[in-house]
Every structure is written in structure tokens, then in C-alpha cells.
Amino acid sequence: MARWLESEASTLDRTGNIFLAGCFGNEVPVDFDPGEGEDLHTSTGPQPNVFVTKINADESYGWTRSF
């Protein structure tokens, strides 16, 4: 089963951090860390889950919260 990830919105805070929000699904793990690290999130059930990801101002990965 293929995974999917879709960013719906993005914003920049006053210190230069980037925040992305969107949805993902298909109950297959998605690695939200764009670097060498790993931050896997798996959607729960057949409905898509929502995520918020922070990319730090220095372009390093901050975190992802999914629900």
C-alpha cells in the first residue's frame, strides 16, 4: 500500500521557523525528518491523520505532531 502526504498550509514565525500542516494516511509509516534522522508517524485507521511539522530557522528538523 502506498503512503501519501499532503501539505495544506505553511507559515513562518518572526524568528524564521517554518511550520507546515497537512494530512497523511494509508496506515504506512511516514518519516517526517528531512535529514538523516528519523521521525516516523503512522496514520491510525482508514481516515487521514493531521500533522504539524516545525523546521527550525537554521533549516534543521524541529518536530512533528500528528493526530
matplotlib code that plots the C-alpha trace (Angstrom):
import matplotlib.pyplot as plt

x = [0.0, 1.4, 1.7, 0.6, 1.5, -0.1, 0.9, -2.1, -0.6, 2.7, 3.7, 6.9, 7.2, 9.0, 12.2, 12.3, 10.9, 8.8, 5.6, 3.8, 0.4, -1.4, -2.6, -1.2, -2.6, -2.8, -1.5, 2.1, 4.9, 5.9, 9.4, 8.9, 12.5, 14.0, 17.6, 19.5, 17.4, 14.1, 10.7, 8.1, 4.4, 1.7, -1.9, -4.5, -7.3, -8.6, -9.2, -6.2, -4.4, -3.4, 0.2, 2.1, 5.8, 8.3, 11.5, 13.9, 15.2, 18.6, 16.8, 17.3, 14.3, 12.4, 9.5, 6.2, 3.0, 0.3, -3.3]
y = [0.0, 3.4, 6.2, 9.7, 13.0, 16.4, 19.8, 22.1, 25.2, 26.8, 29.8, 31.4, 32.8, 36.0, 34.1, 32.3, 28.9, 27.2, 25.4, 23.0, 21.5, 18.9, 15.3, 11.8, 8.3, 4.7, 3.3, 3.2, 4.9, 8.3, 9.8, 13.5, 14.2, 15.5, 14.9, 11.8, 11.3, 9.5, 10.6, 8.0, 8.6, 6.2, 7.1, 5.4, 3.8, 4.4, 8.1, 10.5, 11.9, 15.6, 16.7, 19.9, 20.0, 22.6, 23.3, 25.4, 28.7, 27.1, 24.6, 21.7, 19.5, 20.6, 18.2, 16.8, 16.3, 14.1, 13.4]
z = [0.0, -1.0, 1.6, 0.9, 2.5, 1.6, 3.0, 3.1, 4.8, 5.7, 7.7, 9.0, 12.6, 13.4, 14.3, 11.0, 12.0, 9.3, 10.2, 7.8, 8.3, 6.3, 6.3, 5.6, 5.5, 4.4, 7.7, 6.3, 8.3, 7.1, 8.0, 8.6, 9.3, 6.1, 7.3, 8.2, 11.4, 11.5, 12.9, 11.9, 12.2, 11.1, 10.5, 12.6, 10.8, 7.3, 7.8, 7.2, 10.2, 10.5, 11.1, 12.1, 11.4, 12.6, 10.6, 12.7, 11.4, 10.7, 8.5, 10.9, 11.7, 14.8, 15.4, 14.1, 16.0, 14.4, 15.5]

ax = plt.figure().add_subplot(projection="3d")
ax.plot(x, y, z, "-o")
ax.set_aspect("equal")
plt.show()
